[in-house]
Amino acid sequence: MDPYIINGDTYGDKRGTVAFVNDFSFEGVERFYIIENSPENPIRGWQGHKYDTKYFYCIIGSFEVSYVKIDNWENPSSLLKVQKEILTKGNSRILCIPAGHANAIKSLEPGSRLMSFSTLPLDEVEGDDVRYDVNTWPI
C-alpha cells in the first residue's frame, strides 16, 4: 500500500470553528500520541515500522512529514525516494503512512503539535520499530 491523504474540512460560524475528517475510520487504531518537537531539535526521525500503519493529523502549527518505502530493514539504500507532505492546523487532513515505511517529522513552527494514530497494539511493538540516523535520507 502507498501513503495517501484523507481530506477533511472546517466549518465556522459565530460559535467558532469545527475541523473534521469524516472519511477517516478509527477501525484498527489501537493508540494515539501527541508529538511536540523541541525548538532545539525540530526533527524527529527516521523511524520505520515493519507492521504498524501511522496516521498523522496536525492539531497546532505545521509540520513537514517525510517518508520512504524501506527496501531492506537492516541496510536500506541511501538512494530511496523521499516523499513529503505538509500538514497544517488549517488544512484538516490526515496523512496515512502504511507499514513498511520510515518517517521523519519536522516542526515548521515552534509549539506545533501532531497527533499520531497507530494500528499496532502496544504489546506487539517489540521488533517493529526501526530507527535510522536523521541524516540517512534528506529531510
C-alpha positions in Angstrom: 0.0 0.0 0.0 1.2 3.5 -0.8 0.9 6.5 1.6 -2.2 8.7 1.0 -4.1 11.7 2.2 -7.6 11.6 3.7 -9.1 15.1 3.2 -11.3 16.8 5.7 -12.6 20.3 6.0 -13.5 23.0 8.5 -16.8 24.7 9.3 -17.1 28.0 11.1 -19.9 30.2 12.4 -20.5 32.6 15.2 -19.8 29.9 17.8 -16.4 29.1 16.4 -14.7 26.5 14.1 -15.0 22.8 13.8 -12.3 20.8 11.9 -13.2 17.3 10.7 -12.1 14.4 8.6 -15.3 12.5 8.2 -13.8 9.9 5.8 -11.3 8.7 8.5 -12.3 5.4 10.2 -10.8 4.5 13.6 -11.1 0.8 12.7 -7.8 -0.8 13.5 -6.4 2.2 15.5 -5.1 0.9 18.8 -3.5 4.0 20.4 -2.5 7.6 19.8 0.2 10.1 20.6 0.6 13.9 20.5 4.0 14.9 19.3 5.6 18.3 20.0 9.2 18.6 18.9 11.5 20.8 20.9 12.8 24.1 19.4 16.3 22.8 19.8 15.5 19.6 17.9 12.7 20.3 15.5 13.2 17.0 13.6 12.2 13.6 14.9 13.2 10.7 12.6 13.9 8.5 10.9 11.7 5.9 12.4 10.5 2.9 10.5 7.7 0.5 11.1 7.5 -3.0 9.6 3.9 -3.8 10.7 2.4 -0.6 12.2 0.5 1.9 10.0 0.7 5.5 11.1 -1.9 8.3 10.6 -0.8 11.9 11.2 -3.1 14.9 11.9 -1.8 18.4 12.7 -3.6 20.0 15.6 -1.4 23.1 16.1 1.0 24.8 13.8 2.6 23.0 10.9 4.8 20.0 10.1 6.7 18.6 7.1 6.3 14.8 7.2 8.9 13.0 5.1 8.7 9.2 4.3 10.4 6.5 2.4 9.5 2.9 1.5 12.1 0.7 3.1 13.8 -1.7 0.7 16.0 -3.5 3.3 15.4 -3.1 7.0 19.0 -4.0 8.0 20.7 -2.0 5.4 18.4 0.4 3.4 19.6 2.2 0.4 20.6 5.8 0.9 19.1 6.5 -2.5 15.4 5.8 -1.6 13.0 8.4 -2.9 11.9 10.7 -0.1 8.3 12.0 -0.3 6.9 14.8 1.7 3.6 16.3 2.8 3.0 19.5 4.7 0.3 19.2 7.4 -1.1 22.4 9.0 -3.7 23.2 11.6 -5.7 24.9 8.9 -5.8 22.1 6.2 -7.7 19.4 8.2 -6.4 16.3 6.6 -4.8 13.0 7.7 -1.6 11.5 6.2 -1.6 7.7 6.2 1.9 6.1 6.1 1.4 2.3 5.8 3.6 -0.3 7.4 6.9 -0.8 5.5 7.8 2.9 5.6 10.1 5.1 7.7 9.1 8.7 8.5 10.7 11.9 9.8 8.7 14.7 11.3 9.9 18.3 11.1 8.2 21.1 13.0 7.8 24.2 10.9 6.8 26.4 13.8 7.6 26.4 17.5 4.9 24.8 19.6 3.4 22.8 16.7 1.6 19.6 17.7 1.0 16.5 15.6 -1.5 13.7 16.6 -0.2 10.2 15.6 -2.5 7.2 15.5 -1.1 3.7 15.5 -2.6 0.4 14.4 -0.3 -2.0 16.2 -1.2 -2.9 19.8 1.4 -1.8 22.3 2.2 -5.4 23.3 3.1 -6.2 19.7 5.5 -3.3 19.0 8.7 -5.1 20.0 10.7 -5.7 16.8 8.5 -3.4 14.8 10.2 0.0 15.4 13.5 0.5 13.5 15.4 3.7 13.9 17.8 5.3 11.4 20.1 8.2 11.7 18.5 11.6 11.0 20.9 12.1 8.1 20.1 8.7 6.3 17.9 10.5 3.8 17.5 14.2 3.1 14.8 16.0 5.1 
